[in-house]
């Protein structure tokens, strides 16, 4: 089972590297916001893998709270960018 966890974490790391490339090279602000949202999803997935590996459910409320705050933040940022684009 350890091999599966290592493979999953390596795939999450590869996705994180590709997402960081999109974050730094993104041509538009909305691309960067989407990349940050993907980074949050990857962090939540990595913590979920940690919870599954150590069979410790004490971090699950942290996962839910972090995902909720990230969702509200990315939705607010997208709305702010949309308003700013309309005024140009």
C-alpha positions as CSV (number, residue, x, y, z in Angstrom):
1,X,0.0,0.0,0.0
2,X,2.9,2.3,0.6
3,X,3.7,2.3,-3.2
4,X,0.2,3.6,-4.0
5,X,0.6,6.5,-1.5
6,X,4.0,7.4,-2.9
7,X,2.7,7.3,-6.5
8,X,-0.2,9.5,-5.6
9,X,2.0,12.1,-3.8
10,X,4.4,12.1,-6.8
11,X,1.5,12.8,-9.2
12,X,0.2,15.5,-6.9
13,X,3.7,17.0,-6.9
14,X,3.9,16.9,-10.7
15,X,0.5,18.6,-10.9
16,X,1.6,21.2,-8.4
17,X,4.7,22.0,-10.5
18,X,2.6,22.4,-13.7
19,X,0.1,24.5,-11.8
20,X,2.9,26.8,-10.6
21,X,4.1,27.2,-14.1
22,X,0.6,28.3,-15.1
23,X,0.5,30.6,-12.1
24,X,3.7,32.4,-13.0
25,X,3.2,32.4,-16.8
26,X,-0.5,33.0,-16.9
27,X,-1.4,35.7,-19.4
28,X,-4.5,36.8,-17.6
29,X,-5.5,37.4,-14.0
30,X,-8.3,34.9,-14.3
31,X,-5.8,32.2,-15.3
32,X,-3.8,33.0,-12.2
33,X,-6.9,32.8,-10.0
34,X,-7.8,29.4,-11.5
35,X,-4.2,28.2,-10.9
36,X,-4.4,29.3,-7.2
37,X,-7.7,27.4,-6.9
38,X,-6.0,24.3,-8.4
39,X,-3.2,24.7,-5.9
40,X,-5.7,24.7,-3.1
41,X,-7.3,21.6,-4.4
42,X,-3.9,19.9,-4.6
43,X,-3.1,20.8,-1.0
44,X,-6.5,19.4,0.1
45,X,-5.8,16.2,-1.8
46,X,-2.4,15.9,-0.3
47,X,-3.7,16.3,3.2
48,X,-6.4,13.7,2.4
49,X,-3.7,11.3,1.3
50,X,-1.9,12.0,4.6
51,X,-5.2,11.3,6.5
52,X,-5.6,8.1,4.6
53,X,-2.0,6.9,5.1
54,X,-1.9,7.5,8.9
55,X,-5.6,6.7,9.4
56,X,-6.0,9.8,11.5
57,X,-9.3,11.6,11.0
58,X,-8.5,14.6,13.2
59,X,-7.5,16.7,10.2
60,X,-10.8,16.3,8.3
61,X,-12.4,19.5,9.8
62,X,-9.3,21.4,8.8
63,X,-9.7,20.1,5.2
64,X,-13.3,21.2,5.1
65,X,-12.6,24.6,6.5
66,X,-9.6,25.2,4.2
67,X,-11.6,24.1,1.1
68,X,-14.5,26.4,2.1
69,X,-12.3,29.4,2.7
70,X,-10.4,28.8,-0.6
71,X,-13.7,28.5,-2.5
72,X,-15.1,31.7,-1.1
73,X,-11.8,33.5,-1.8
74,X,-11.5,32.4,-5.4
75,X,-15.2,33.2,-6.1
76,X,-14.7,36.7,-4.6
77,X,-11.5,37.3,-6.6
78,X,-13.2,36.2,-9.8
79,X,-16.1,38.5,-9.1
80,X,-13.7,41.4,-8.4
81,X,-11.8,40.8,-11.6
82,X,-15.1,40.6,-13.6
83,X,-16.1,44.0,-12.2
84,X,-12.7,45.5,-12.9
85,X,-12.9,44.3,-16.6
86,X,-16.3,45.9,-17.1
87,X,-15.0,49.3,-16.0
88,X,-12.2,49.3,-18.6
